[in-house]
Amino acid sequence: MFVSAVTALLGKEKLSGFLRFIVLSFSFICIIIAGLIVLVVVVPGSRADL
């Protein structure tokens, strides 16, 4: 999530044109991956019965 936030800020503030699109797309992919990781960790919950 940190990588996504940093690249989004960089893309919005410092870049323009096609490079901005690439950086913001990378940021979006990073936030999707982070969300999936959180989903995998949170949804199963604690497994005290193991």
All heavy atoms as a GROMACS GRO file, in nm:
protein
  374
    1MET      N    1   0.082  -0.119   0.000
    1MET     CA    2   0.000   0.000   0.000
    1MET      C    3   0.087   0.126   0.000
    1MET      O    4   0.049   0.226  -0.059
    1MET     CB    5  -0.094  -0.001   0.121
    1MET     CG    6  -0.208  -0.095   0.108
    1MET     SD    7  -0.322  -0.074   0.244
    1MET     CE    8  -0.445  -0.189   0.198
    2PHE      N    9   0.200   0.117   0.069
    2PHE     CA   10   0.291   0.231   0.072
    2PHE      C   11   0.344   0.262  -0.067
    2PHE      O   12   0.349   0.378  -0.108
    2PHE     CB   13   0.407   0.203   0.170
    2PHE     CG   14   0.508   0.312   0.174
    2PHE    CD1   15   0.480   0.430   0.241
    2PHE    CD2   16   0.630   0.299   0.112
    2PHE    CE1   17   0.573   0.532   0.246
    2PHE    CE2   18   0.723   0.400   0.116
    2PHE     CZ   19   0.695   0.518   0.183
    3VAL      N   20   0.382   0.158  -0.141
    3VAL     CA   21   0.432   0.177  -0.277
    3VAL      C   22   0.324   0.242  -0.364
    3VAL      O   23   0.352   0.332  -0.443
    3VAL     CB   24   0.478   0.042  -0.337
    3VAL    CG1   25   0.512   0.056  -0.484
    3VAL    CG2   26   0.597  -0.012  -0.261
    4SER      N   27   0.202   0.197  -0.348
    4SER     CA   28   0.092   0.254  -0.425
    4SER      C   29   0.072   0.402  -0.393
    4SER      O   30   0.052   0.483  -0.484
    4SER     CB   31  -0.036   0.177  -0.397
    4SER     OG   32  -0.143   0.234  -0.466
    5ALA      N   33   0.077   0.436  -0.266
    5ALA     CA   34   0.057   0.576  -0.226
    5ALA      C   35   0.168   0.665  -0.280
    5ALA      O   36   0.142   0.775  -0.332
    5ALA     CB   37   0.050   0.586  -0.075
    6VAL      N   38   0.292   0.619  -0.271
    6VAL     CA   39   0.406   0.699  -0.317
    6VAL      C   40   0.401   0.717  -0.468
    6VAL      O   41   0.420   0.828  -0.518
    6VAL     CB   42   0.539   0.635  -0.273
    6VAL    CG1   43   0.657   0.700  -0.341
    6VAL    CG2   44   0.554   0.643  -0.122
    7THR      N   45   0.372   0.610  -0.541
    7THR     CA   46   0.368   0.624  -0.687
    7THR      C   47   0.249   0.707  -0.733
    7THR      O   48   0.259   0.779  -0.832
    7THR     CB   49   0.366   0.486  -0.756
    7THR    OG1   50   0.256   0.410  -0.705
    7THR    CG2   51   0.495   0.412  -0.736
    8ALA      N   52   0.137   0.700  -0.661
    8ALA     CA   53   0.022   0.784  -0.696
    8ALA      C   54   0.056   0.932  -0.676
    8ALA      O   55   0.022   1.016  -0.760
    8ALA     CB   56  -0.099   0.744  -0.614
    9LEU      N   57   0.119   0.964  -0.565
    9LEU     CA   58   0.159   1.103  -0.541
    9LEU      C   59   0.260   1.151  -0.645
    9LEU      O   60   0.249   1.263  -0.696
    9LEU     CB   61   0.217   1.118  -0.401
    9LEU     CG   62   0.117   1.113  -0.287
    9LEU    CD1   63   0.189   1.110  -0.153
    9LEU    CD2   64   0.023   1.230  -0.294
   10LEU      N   65   0.356   1.066  -0.676
   10LEU     CA   66   0.455   1.101  -0.777
   10LEU      C   67   0.389   1.123  -0.912
   10LEU      O   68   0.417   1.222  -0.980
   10LEU     CB   69   0.560   0.989  -0.789
   10LEU     CG   70   0.664   1.005  -0.898
   10LEU    CD1   71   0.762   1.115  -0.862
   10LEU    CD2   72   0.736   0.875  -0.923
   11GLY      N   73   0.299   1.033  -0.950
   11GLY     CA   74   0.232   1.045  -1.080
   11GLY      C   75   0.144   1.168  -1.089
   11GLY      O   76   0.139   1.234  -1.192
   12LYS      N   77   0.075   1.201  -0.982
   12LYS     CA   78  -0.016   1.315  -0.984
   12LYS      C   79   0.058   1.449  -0.982
   12LYS      O   80   0.018   1.544  -1.049
   12LYS     CB   81  -0.110   1.310  -0.863
   12LYS     CG   82  -0.215   1.205  -0.872
   12LYS     CD   83  -0.328   1.254  -0.957
   12LYS     CE   84  -0.450   1.168  -0.935
   12LYS     NZ   85  -0.561   1.211  -1.014
   13GLU      N   86   0.164   1.457  -0.904
   13GLU     CA   87   0.231   1.585  -0.880
   13GLU      C   88   0.344   1.616  -0.979
   13GLU      O   89   0.360   1.730  -1.020
   13GLU     CB   90   0.288   1.589  -0.737
   13GLU     CG   91   0.182   1.577  -0.630
   13GLU     CD   92   0.090   1.697  -0.625
   13GLU    OE1   93   0.137   1.810  -0.652
   13GLU    OE2   94  -0.028   1.678  -0.595
   14LYS      N   95   0.422   1.517  -1.016
   14LYS     CA   96   0.547   1.544  -1.088
   14LYS      C   97   0.545   1.506  -1.236
   14LYS      O   98   0.624   1.558  -1.312
   14LYS     CB   99   0.662   1.470  -1.020
   14LYS     CG  100   0.682   1.501  -0.874
   14LYS     CD  101   0.740   1.637  -0.854
   14LYS     CE  102   0.764   1.661  -0.705
   14LYS     NZ  103   0.805   1.796  -0.679
   15LEU      N  104   0.459   1.415  -1.276
   15LEU     CA  105   0.468   1.361  -1.411
   15LEU      C  106   0.352   1.408  -1.497
   15LEU      O  107   0.251   1.456  -1.447
   15LEU     CB  108   0.469   1.208  -1.406
   15LEU     CG  109   0.584   1.146  -1.326
   15LEU    CD1  110   0.566   0.996  -1.318
   15LEU    CD2  111   0.718   1.181  -1.385
   16SER      N  112   0.369   1.390  -1.628
   16SER     CA  113   0.261   1.423  -1.721
   16SER      C  114   0.271   1.331  -1.842
   16SER      O  115   0.372   1.266  -1.865
   16SER     CB  116   0.270   1.569  -1.765
   16SER     OG  117   0.389   1.590  -1.836
   17GLY      N  118   0.164   1.325  -1.916
   17GLY     CA  119   0.163   1.248  -2.040
   17GLY      C  120   0.156   1.099  -2.018
   17GLY      O  121   0.095   1.048  -1.924
   18PHE      N  122   0.222   1.027  -2.107
   18PHE     CA  123   0.218   0.881  -2.107
   18PHE      C  124   0.285   0.823  -1.984
   18PHE      O  125   0.239   0.722  -1.929
   18PHE     CB  126   0.284   0.828  -2.235
   18PHE     CG  127   0.272   0.679  -2.249
   18PHE    CD1  128   0.149   0.620  -2.276
   18PHE    CD2  129   0.383   0.599  -2.236
   18PHE    CE1  130   0.138   0.483  -2.288
   18PHE    CE2  131   0.373   0.461  -2.249
   18PHE     CZ  132   0.250   0.403  -2.275
   19LEU      N  133   0.394   0.885  -1.938
   19LEU     CA  134   0.463   0.836  -1.819
   19LEU      C  135   0.372   0.844  -1.697
   19LEU      O  136   0.373   0.755  -1.612
   19LEU     CB  137   0.592   0.916  -1.795
   19LEU     CG  138   0.686   0.865  -1.687
   19LEU    CD1  139   0.727   0.722  -1.717
   19LEU    CD2  140   0.806   0.954  -1.675
   20ARG      N  141   0.291   0.948  -1.689
   20ARG     CA  142   0.194   0.961  -1.579
   20ARG      C  143   0.095   0.845  -1.583
   20ARG      O  144   0.061   0.788  -1.479
   20ARG     CB  145   0.122   1.094  -1.591
   20ARG     CG  146   0.020   1.116  -1.483
   20ARG     CD  147  -0.048   1.250  -1.499
   20ARG     NE  148  -0.140   1.273  -1.390
   20ARG     CZ  149  -0.211   1.382  -1.374
   20ARG    NH1  150  -0.201   1.480  -1.461
   20ARG    NH2  151  -0.292   1.394  -1.273
   21PHE      N  152   0.047   0.811  -1.701
   21PHE     CA  153  -0.046   0.700  -1.716
   21PHE      C  154   0.017   0.569  -1.669
   21PHE      O  155  -0.048   0.490  -1.598
   21PHE     CB  156  -0.091   0.688  -1.862
   21PHE     CG  157  -0.175   0.567  -1.889
   21PHE    CD1  158  -0.307   0.564  -1.849
   21PHE    CD2  159  -0.120   0.458  -1.953
   21PHE    CE1  160  -0.385   0.451  -1.874
   21PHE    CE2  161  -0.196   0.346  -1.978
   21PHE     CZ  162  -0.329   0.342  -1.938
   22ILE      N  163   0.141   0.545  -1.706
   22ILE     CA  164   0.211   0.422  -1.668
   22ILE      C  165   0.226   0.414  -1.516
   22ILE      O  166   0.199   0.311  -1.454
   22ILE     CB  167   0.349   0.414  -1.737
   22ILE    CG1  168   0.332   0.404  -1.888
   22ILE    CG2  169   0.431   0.297  -1.684
   22ILE    CD1  170   0.263   0.278  -1.935
   23VAL      N  171   0.271   0.524  -1.455
   23VAL     CA  172   0.293   0.526  -1.310
   23VAL      C  173   0.162   0.509  -1.234
   23VAL      O  174   0.155   0.434  -1.136
   23VAL     CB  175   0.368   0.655  -1.268
   23VAL    CG1  176   0.372   0.671  -1.118
   23VAL    CG2  177   0.509   0.655  -1.324
   24LEU      N  178   0.057   0.576  -1.278
   24LEU     CA  179  -0.072   0.562  -1.210
   24LEU      C  180  -0.133   0.424  -1.231
   24LEU      O  181  -0.199   0.371  -1.142
   24LEU     CB  182  -0.168   0.672  -1.257
   24LEU     CG  183  -0.133   0.812  -1.210
   24LEU    CD1  184  -0.229   0.914  -1.267
   24LEU    CD2  185  -0.130   0.821  -1.059
   25SER      N  186  -0.108   0.363  -1.345
   25SER     CA  187  -0.153   0.225  -1.368
   25SER      C  188  -0.080   0.129  -1.274
   25SER      O  189  -0.141   0.038  -1.216
   25SER     CB  190  -0.130   0.184  -1.512
   25SER     OG  191  -0.207   0.262  -1.598
   26PHE      N  192   0.050   0.149  -1.259
   26PHE     CA  193   0.128   0.069  -1.165
   26PHE      C  194   0.076   0.086  -1.023
   26PHE      O  195   0.063  -0.011  -0.947
   26PHE     CB  196   0.277   0.107  -1.174
   26PHE     CG  197   0.363   0.036  -1.074
   26PHE    CD1  198   0.393  -0.098  -1.090
   26PHE    CD2  199   0.414   0.103  -0.965
   26PHE    CE1  200   0.472  -0.164  -0.998
   26PHE    CE2  201   0.493   0.039  -0.873
   26PHE     CZ  202   0.523  -0.095  -0.888
   27SER      N  203   0.042   0.208  -0.986
   27SER     CA  204  -0.012   0.236  -0.854
   27SER      C  205  -0.145   0.163  -0.834
   27SER      O  206  -0.170   0.106  -0.727
   27SER     CB  207  -0.032   0.386  -0.837
   27SER     OG  208  -0.096   0.415  -0.717
   28PHE      N  209  -0.229   0.165  -0.934
   28PHE     CA  210  -0.358   0.096  -0.926
   28PHE      C  211  -0.339  -0.055  -0.910
   28PHE      O  212  -0.407  -0.119  -0.829
   28PHE     CB  213  -0.440   0.127  -1.051
   28PHE     CG  214  -0.577   0.067  -1.049
   28PHE    CD1  215  -0.675   0.119  -0.966
   28PHE    CD2  216  -0.607  -0.041  -1.130
   28PHE    CE1  217  -0.802   0.062  -0.964
   28PHE    CE2  218  -0.733  -0.097  -1.128
   28PHE     CZ  219  -0.831  -0.046  -1.045
   29ILE      N  220  -0.246  -0.112  -0.985
   29ILE     CA  221  -0.218  -0.255  -0.973
   29ILE      C  222  -0.167  -0.289  -0.834
   29ILE      O  223  -0.206  -0.390  -0.775
   29ILE     CB  224  -0.120  -0.299  -1.083
   29ILE    CG1  225  -0.188  -0.292  -1.219
   29ILE    CG2  226  -0.067  -0.439  -1.057
   29ILE    CD1  227  -0.095  -0.306  -1.338
   30CYS      N  228  -0.081  -0.203  -0.779
   30CYS     CA  229  -0.029  -0.226  -0.644
   30CYS      C  230  -0.141  -0.223  -0.540
   30CYS      O  231  -0.141  -0.306  -0.449
   30CYS     CB  232   0.076  -0.121  -0.609
   30CYS     SG  233   0.234  -0.146  -0.688
   31ILE      N  234  -0.234  -0.132  -0.552
   31ILE     CA  235  -0.342  -0.124  -0.454
   31ILE      C  236  -0.437  -0.243  -0.467
   31ILE      O  237  -0.491  -0.291  -0.368
   31ILE     CB  238  -0.416   0.011  -0.459
   31ILE    CG1  239  -0.488   0.039  -0.326
   31ILE    CG2  240  -0.516   0.017  -0.570
   31ILE    CD1  241  -0.402   0.068  -0.212
   32ILE      N  242  -0.456  -0.293  -0.588
   32ILE     CA  243  -0.538  -0.413  -0.608
   32ILE      C  244  -0.471  -0.533  -0.542
   32ILE      O  245  -0.536  -0.612  -0.471
   32ILE     CB  246  -0.563  -0.440  -0.758
   32ILE    CG1  247  -0.647  -0.328  -0.818
   32ILE    CG2  248  -0.626  -0.576  -0.781
   32ILE    CD1  249  -0.788  -0.320  -0.765
   33ILE      N  250  -0.341  -0.549  -0.562
   33ILE     CA  251  -0.267  -0.661  -0.501
   33ILE      C  252  -0.270  -0.650  -0.349
   33ILE      O  253  -0.292  -0.750  -0.279
   33ILE     CB  254  -0.123  -0.666  -0.555
   33ILE    CG1  255  -0.125  -0.707  -0.702
   33ILE    CG2  256  -0.037  -0.762  -0.473
   33ILE    CD1  257   0.008  -0.693  -0.772
   34ALA      N  258  -0.252  -0.530  -0.296
   34ALA     CA  259  -0.257  -0.511  -0.151
   34ALA      C  260  -0.396  -0.545  -0.097
   34ALA      O  261  -0.408  -0.607   0.008
   34ALA     CB  262  -0.220  -0.367  -0.116
   35GLY      N  263  -0.500  -0.507  -0.169
   35GLY     CA  264  -0.635  -0.540  -0.127
   35GLY      C  265  -0.660  -0.690  -0.126
   35GLY      O  266  -0.725  -0.742  -0.036
   36LEU      N  267  -0.608  -0.760  -0.226
   36LEU     CA  268  -0.623  -0.905  -0.229
   36LEU      C  269  -0.548  -0.972  -0.114
   36LEU      O  270  -0.599  -1.068  -0.054
   36LEU     CB  271  -0.574  -0.960  -0.363
   36LEU     CG  272  -0.662  -0.927  -0.483
   36LEU    CD1  273  -0.595  -0.974  -0.612
   36LEU    CD2  274  -0.799  -0.987  -0.469
   37ILE      N  275  -0.431  -0.921  -0.081
   37ILE     CA  276  -0.356  -0.976   0.032
   37ILE      C  277  -0.432  -0.953   0.161
   37ILE      O  278  -0.443  -1.044   0.245
   37ILE     CB  279  -0.214  -0.914   0.038
   37ILE    CG1  280  -0.131  -0.963  -0.080
   37ILE    CG2  281  -0.145  -0.948   0.170
   37ILE    CD1  282   0.001  -0.893  -0.096
   38VAL      N  283  -0.486  -0.835   0.180
   38VAL     CA  284  -0.566  -0.807   0.300
   38VAL      C  285  -0.688  -0.898   0.304
   38VAL      O  286  -0.723  -0.951   0.410
   38VAL     CB  287  -0.606  -0.658   0.304
   38VAL    CG1  288  -0.712  -0.633   0.409
   38VAL    CG2  289  -0.485  -0.571   0.330
   39LEU      N  290  -0.752  -0.918   0.191
   39LEU     CA  291  -0.868  -1.006   0.184
   39LEU      C  292  -0.833  -1.149   0.224
   39LEU      O  293  -0.906  -1.212   0.301
   39LEU     CB  294  -0.926  -1.003   0.041
   39LEU     CG  295  -1.058  -1.073   0.020
   39LEU    CD1  296  -1.169  -0.995   0.089
   39LEU    CD2  297  -1.086  -1.085  -0.128
   40VAL      N  298  -0.721  -1.198   0.177
   40VAL     CA  299  -0.678  -1.334   0.210
   40VAL      C  300  -0.647  -1.347   0.359
   40VAL      O  301  -0.673  -1.450   0.421
   40VAL     CB  302  -0.555  -1.374   0.125
   40VAL    CG1  303  -0.488  -1.499   0.177
   40VAL    CG2  304  -0.598  -1.393  -0.020
   41VAL      N  305  -0.593  -1.243   0.419
   41VAL     CA  306  -0.557  -1.248   0.560
   41VAL      C  307  -0.679  -1.228   0.650
   41VAL      O  308  -0.694  -1.296   0.751
   41VAL     CB  309  -0.448  -1.142   0.591
   41VAL    CG1  310  -0.425  -1.129   0.740
   41VAL    CG2  311  -0.320  -1.177   0.519
   42VAL      N  312  -0.768  -1.138   0.616
   42VAL     CA  313  -0.879  -1.100   0.705
   42VAL      C  314  -0.997  -1.195   0.695
   42VAL      O  315  -1.058  -1.230   0.796
   42VAL     CB  316  -0.923  -0.955   0.676
   42VAL    CG1  317  -1.049  -0.920   0.750
   42VAL    CG2  318  -0.811  -0.860   0.714
   43VAL      N  319  -1.034  -1.237   0.575
   43VAL     CA  320  -1.156  -1.317   0.558
   43VAL      C  321  -1.151  -1.450   0.634
   43VAL      O  322  -1.248  -1.484   0.700
   43VAL     CB  323  -1.188  -1.338   0.408
   43VAL    CG1  324  -1.292  -1.443   0.388
   43VAL    CG2  325  -1.230  -1.207   0.346
   44PRO      N  326  -1.042  -1.524   0.629
   44PRO     CA  327  -1.042  -1.651   0.705
   44PRO      C  328  -1.051  -1.629   0.857
   44PRO      O  329  -1.100  -1.717   0.928
   44PRO     CB  330  -0.909  -1.716   0.669
   44PRO     CG  331  -0.870  -1.656   0.541
   44PRO     CD  332  -0.925  -1.518   0.543
   45GLY      N  333  -1.005  -1.517   0.906
   45GLY     CA  334  -1.012  -1.490   1.049
   45GLY      C  335  -0.915  -1.576   1.127
   45GLY      O  336  -0.825  -1.638   1.072
   46SER      N  337  -0.934  -1.579   1.256
   46SER     CA  338  -0.846  -1.661   1.339
   46SER      C  339  -0.896  -1.804   1.336
   46SER      O  340  -1.015  -1.832   1.335
   46SER     CB  341  -0.844  -1.609   1.483
   46SER     OG  342  -0.972  -1.623   1.539
   47ARG      N  343  -0.804  -1.894   1.332
   47ARG     CA  344  -0.836  -2.037   1.325
   47ARG      C  345  -0.793  -2.103   1.455
   47ARG      O  346  -0.692  -2.172   1.461
   47ARG     CB  347  -0.765  -2.102   1.206
   47ARG     CG  348  -0.786  -2.037   1.072
   47ARG     CD  349  -0.924  -2.061   1.014
   47ARG     NE  350  -0.962  -2.199   1.009
   47ARG     CZ  351  -0.979  -2.269   0.898
   47ARG    NH1  352  -0.955  -2.214   0.782
   47ARG    NH2  353  -1.020  -2.394   0.904
   48ALA      N  354  -0.870  -2.083   1.560
   48ALA     CA  355  -0.836  -2.138   1.690
   48ALA      C  356  -0.855  -2.289   1.696
   48ALA      O  357  -0.802  -2.355   1.782
   48ALA     CB  358  -0.920  -2.071   1.798
   49ASP      N  359  -0.930  -2.345   1.602
   49ASP     CA  360  -0.960  -2.488   1.605
   49ASP      C  361  -0.852  -2.573   1.539
   49ASP      O  362  -0.868  -2.693   1.526
   49ASP     CB  363  -1.095  -2.516   1.540
   49ASP     CG  364  -1.102  -2.470   1.396
   49ASP    OD1  365  -1.027  -2.377   1.359
   49ASP    OD2  366  -1.184  -2.526   1.320
   50LEU      N  367  -0.741  -2.514   1.497
   50LEU     CA  368  -0.635  -2.592   1.431
   50LEU      C  369  -0.557  -2.674   1.526
   50LEU      O  370  -0.516  -2.658   1.626
   50LEU     CB  371  -0.543  -2.500   1.350
   50LEU     CG  372  -0.608  -2.437   1.228
   50LEU    CD1  373  -0.508  -2.344   1.160
   50LEU    CD2  374  -0.651  -2.544   1.130
   0.00000   0.00000   0.00000
